[in-house]
C-alpha cells in the first residue's frame, strides 16, 4: 500500500486547479485514513487535521456518487469523527450539510450524528456511552463483514488521544460557563470516577490568565476541588465584569427629534 500524502502535499493539492478532479479521491481517502490513524496511535504523524481536505472528499462523493464504492460511507464517517473532535467548533455541522441522508442514517455515521447532538445540547454524561458504541467494530454491522476502515474508527475511539481531546474541550466549555460547579456534574461530564483523576487531568489543561498570551500567563484550568464543588480558574467568561455596565450613547430627545424630522420629510 502506497504511503499517504503528506500534509503539505494535500495543501498544495487543495490550492491547485485539480482540487475537484475525481482522480484525487484516492489521495484524499488515504489522507483521511492517515488522520484517523494519527488519533489512534501515540506516534508522531505528519497527518495533521485538515477540514478542507475532508470536506473536499465529501464534496467529490456528492458530485460523483459512483466514487463512494463500498467504503465511501465509512470514509465519510471517518471524516465526521475527525470533525467531532473539534467540538465546540462547527466543523461537524458544516461537514454534515454535505452528507446525504442515506449516509447519515447508516452506522457508524448515525451514531456520530447522535454524539454531535448530545455535545451540542451539553448532555455530556449521555455522550460518552454513545461514543463508546463506536469502539465496538461490530456495532451496527448487522452481520456484514467489518471493514478495515470501520476497525480503524474503533481503534481511534478506544485510544487515549480522542478521549483526552474531547475531555479537554468539554472541560474548557465548563470553565467558560461556571466559576464553580458541582463536583458530581463535572465528573459525569468528563466521564471520570474520582477526584484524583479530575485533579490530575485539570492540572494539564491550562487557561491564559486575564486573556494574556504566552506560556508564562497560563494557569491550570481547575483552580481547586473542595468538598462537593470544583472551582475553575477565573476568566473574563466566568467572572462578573466590573465597570462594564451598559451606557446609552444616544438620548431619547435625539431619537425623538430624528423621528420627527423623518416624518416631516415623508409628508412633503
C-alpha positions as CSV (number, residue, x, y, z in Angstrom):
1,X,0.0,0.0,0.0
2,X,1.3,3.4,-1.0
3,X,2.2,5.9,1.7
4,X,-0.4,8.6,2.3
5,X,0.3,12.1,1.0
6,X,1.9,14.5,3.4
7,X,0.1,17.5,4.9
8,X,2.0,19.8,2.6
9,X,1.1,17.7,-0.4
10,X,-2.5,17.9,0.5
11,X,-2.4,21.6,1.0
12,X,-0.8,22.0,-2.4
13,X,-3.4,19.8,-4.0
14,X,-6.3,21.8,-2.5
15,X,-4.9,25.1,-3.8
16,X,-4.5,23.7,-7.3
17,X,-6.9,23.6,-10.2
18,X,-7.3,19.8,-9.8
19,X,-8.8,20.0,-6.3
20,X,-12.2,18.8,-7.6
21,X,-10.8,16.4,-10.1
22,X,-12.3,13.0,-9.3
23,X,-8.9,11.4,-9.8
24,X,-7.7,13.0,-6.5
25,X,-10.3,11.0,-4.5
26,X,-7.8,8.1,-3.7
27,X,-5.3,10.6,-2.3
28,X,-7.9,12.3,-0.1
29,X,-9.2,9.0,1.1
30,X,-5.7,8.0,2.0
31,X,-5.2,11.2,3.9
32,X,-8.5,10.8,5.9
33,X,-7.3,7.3,7.0
34,X,-3.9,8.8,7.9
35,X,-5.5,11.5,10.1
36,X,-7.6,8.9,12.0
37,X,-4.6,6.6,12.3
38,X,-2.7,9.5,13.9
39,X,-5.5,9.8,16.5
40,X,-5.5,6.1,17.1
41,X,-1.7,6.0,17.6
42,X,0.6,7.6,20.1
43,X,3.3,8.1,17.5
44,X,4.1,11.4,15.9
45,X,2.5,11.8,12.5
46,X,2.6,14.3,9.6
47,X,-1.1,13.8,9.0
48,X,-2.4,17.0,10.6
49,X,-6.2,17.5,10.7
50,X,-7.5,19.2,7.6
51,X,-11.1,20.1,7.5
52,X,-10.7,21.5,3.9
53,X,-9.3,18.1,2.7
54,X,-12.0,16.1,4.3
55,X,-14.7,18.5,3.1
56,X,-13.4,18.3,-0.4
57,X,-13.6,14.5,-0.3
58,X,-17.2,14.5,0.8
59,X,-18.0,17.1,-1.9
60,X,-16.4,14.8,-4.5
61,X,-18.6,12.0,-3.3
62,X,-21.6,14.3,-3.6
63,X,-20.6,15.3,-7.2
64,X,-19.6,11.8,-8.3
65,X,-21.6,9.3,-6.2
66,X,-20.1,6.3,-8.1
67,X,-16.8,7.1,-6.5
68,X,-18.0,6.2,-3.0
69,X,-17.8,2.5,-3.7
70,X,-18.3,0.1,-0.8
71,X,-16.2,2.1,1.6
72,X,-17.4,5.7,0.9
73,X,-19.9,5.8,3.7
74,X,-17.4,4.6,6.2
75,X,-14.7,7.0,5.0
76,X,-17.3,9.8,5.3
77,X,-17.8,8.6,8.9
78,X,-14.0,8.8,9.5
79,X,-14.1,12.4,8.3
80,X,-17.1,13.1,10.6
81,X,-15.3,11.6,13.6
82,X,-12.3,13.9,13.0
83,X,-14.8,16.9,12.8
84,X,-16.4,15.8,16.0
85,X,-13.1,16.0,17.8
86,X,-13.1,19.7,17.1
87,X,-16.1,20.4,19.3
88,X,-17.3,23.1,20.1
89,X,-16.1,24.3,16.7
90,X,-18.7,23.9,14.0
91,X,-16.7,21.5,11.7
92,X,-19.1,18.6,12.2
93,X,-22.2,20.7,11.4
94,X,-20.5,22.1,8.3
95,X,-19.5,18.7,7.1
96,X,-22.9,17.1,7.7
97,X,-24.5,19.7,5.4
98,X,-22.8,17.9,2.5
99,X,-23.6,14.3,3.6
100,X,-26.7,12.8,2.2
101,X,-29.4,11.4,4.5
102,X,-28.8,7.8,3.2
103,X,-25.3,8.0,4.7
104,X,-26.3,9.9,7.9
105,X,-28.9,7.3,8.7
106,X,-26.4,4.4,8.4
107,X,-23.9,3.2,11.0
108,X,-21.5,4.4,12.1
109,X,-22.4,7.8,10.8
110,X,-25.8,7.7,12.6
111,X,-24.1,7.3,16.0
112,X,-21.7,10.1,15.2
113,X,-24.7,12.3,14.5
114,X,-26.3,11.4,17.8
115,X,-22.9,12.1,19.6
116,X,-22.8,15.5,18.0
117,X,-26.3,16.3,19.1
118,X,-25.6,15.3,22.6
119,X,-22.5,17.6,22.7
120,X,-24.4,20.4,21.2
121,X,-27.0,20.2,23.9
122,X,-24.3,19.8,26.6
123,X,-25.6,16.4,27.6
124,X,-22.1,15.3,28.3
125,X,-22.9,12.4,30.6
126,X,-25.1,10.8,27.9
127,X,-22.5,11.5,25.2
128,X,-19.8,9.1,26.5
129,X,-21.8,5.9,26.4
130,X,-23.0,6.7,22.9
131,X,-19.4,7.3,21.8
132,X,-18.2,4.0,23.3
133,X,-20.6,2.2,21.0
134,X,-18.3,3.1,18.1
135,X,-15.4,1.5,19.9
136,X,-17.1,-1.9,19.1
137,X,-16.2,-2.7,15.4
138,X,-19.2,-5.0,15.0
139,X,-21.7,-2.3,16.3
140,X,-24.2,-1.6,13.6
141,X,-22.7,-4.1,11.2
142,X,-25.9,-6.3,11.2
143,X,-23.9,-9.5,10.3
144,X,-21.9,-7.9,7.5
145,X,-18.1,-8.2,7.4
146,X,-16.3,-5.5,9.3
147,X,-14.1,-3.4,7.0
148,X,-10.6,-2.2,7.9
149,X,-11.8,1.4,7.9
150,X,-14.5,0.5,10.4
151,X,-11.9,-1.1,12.6
152,X,-9.7,1.9,12.3
153,X,-12.6,4.1,13.6
154,X,-12.9,1.8,16.6
155,X,-9.2,1.9,17.3
156,X,-9.3,5.7,17.3
157,X,-12.4,5.9,19.6
158,X,-10.8,3.4,22.0
159,X,-7.4,5.3,22.0
160,X,-6.4,7.7,24.7
161,X,-5.9,10.6,22.3
162,X,-9.6,11.0,21.3
163,X,-10.8,10.8,24.9
164,X,-8.2,13.3,26.1
165,X,-9.1,15.8,23.3
166,X,-12.8,15.6,24.0
167,X,-12.4,15.8,27.7
168,X,-10.2,18.9,27.4
169,X,-12.7,20.6,25.1
170,X,-15.6,19.8,27.4
171,X,-13.6,21.0,30.5
172,X,-12.9,24.3,28.7
173,X,-16.6,24.7,28.0
174,X,-17.5,24.1,31.6
175,X,-14.8,26.5,32.8
176,X,-16.2,29.2,30.5
177,X,-19.7,28.7,31.8
178,X,-19.0,28.2,35.6
179,X,-16.7,29.8,38.1
180,X,-17.7,27.0,40.5
181,X,-19.7,23.8,39.6
182,X,-20.8,20.7,41.5
183,X,-18.2,18.0,41.6
184,X,-20.7,15.4,40.6
185,X,-21.7,17.3,37.4
186,X,-18.0,17.8,36.3
187,X,-17.1,14.2,36.9
188,X,-20.1,13.0,34.9
189,X,-19.4,15.4,32.1
190,X,-15.8,14.2,31.8
191,X,-16.7,10.5,32.3
192,X,-14.4,10.3,35.3
193,X,-14.9,8.4,38.5
194,X,-12.8,10.1,41.2
195,X,-11.4,13.5,42.3
196,X,-7.8,12.4,41.8
197,X,-8.3,11.8,38.1
198,X,-10.0,15.1,37.7
199,X,-7.2,17.0,39.6
200,X,-4.5,15.2,37.6
201,X,-6.2,16.0,34.3
202,X,-7.2,19.5,35.2
203,X,-3.6,20.4,36.0
204,X,-2.6,19.6,32.4
205,X,-5.3,21.7,30.8
206,X,-4.3,25.4,31.0
207,X,-6.1,28.7,30.6
208,X,-4.5,32.0,29.7
209,X,-4.9,34.2,32.7
210,X,-6.5,37.6,32.1
211,X,-6.7,36.9,28.4
212,X,-2.9,37.4,28.0
213,X,-1.0,35.2,25.7
214,X,2.2,33.4,26.4
215,X,3.1,30.3,28.5
216,X,4.1,32.5,31.4
217,X,0.4,33.6,31.7
218,X,-1.1,30.1,31.6
219,X,-2.7,28.6,34.7
220,X,-4.3,25.2,35.3
221,X,-8.0,25.4,34.4
222,X,-9.0,23.7,37.6
223,X,-8.2,26.0,40.5
224,X,-9.2,23.7,43.3
225,X,-11.6,20.9,44.2
226,X,-13.0,21.4,47.6
227,X,-15.8,19.4,49.2
228,X,-18.6,18.9,46.6
229,X,-17.5,21.7,44.3
230,X,-15.0,22.4,41.6
231,X,-13.6,25.9,41.2
232,X,-12.3,26.9,37.8
233,X,-9.6,29.5,37.1
234,X,-11.1,32.9,36.9
235,X,-11.6,34.3,33.3
236,X,-13.4,37.0,31.6
237,X,-16.1,34.4,30.6
238,X,-16.9,33.0,34.1
239,X,-16.4,36.1,36.3
240,X,-18.5,39.2,36.9
241,X,-17.5,42.0,34.8
242,X,-16.6,45.2,36.7
243,X,-17.3,48.6,35.3
244,X,-18.9,47.2,32.1
245,X,-22.5,48.5,32.8
246,X,-24.3,49.4,29.6
247,X,-24.3,53.1,28.8
248,X,-26.8,54.6,26.4
249,X,-24.9,56.7,23.9
250,X,-28.0,58.4,22.3
251,X,-30.5,60.3,24.3
252,X,-34.2,59.9,23.9
253,X,-34.5,63.5,22.8
254,X,-32.1,63.0,20.0
255,X,-34.0,60.0,18.7
256,X,-37.4,61.8,19.0
257,X,-36.0,64.8,17.1
258,X,-34.7,62.5,14.4
259,X,-38.0,60.7,14.1
260,X,-39.9,64.0,13.9
261,X,-37.6,65.2,11.1
262,X,-38.1,62.0,9.2
263,X,-41.9,62.2,9.5
264,X,-41.8,65.8,8.3
265,X,-39.8,64.9,5.2
266,X,-42.0,61.9,4.4
267,X,-45.1,64.2,4.5
268,X,-43.6,66.6,1.9
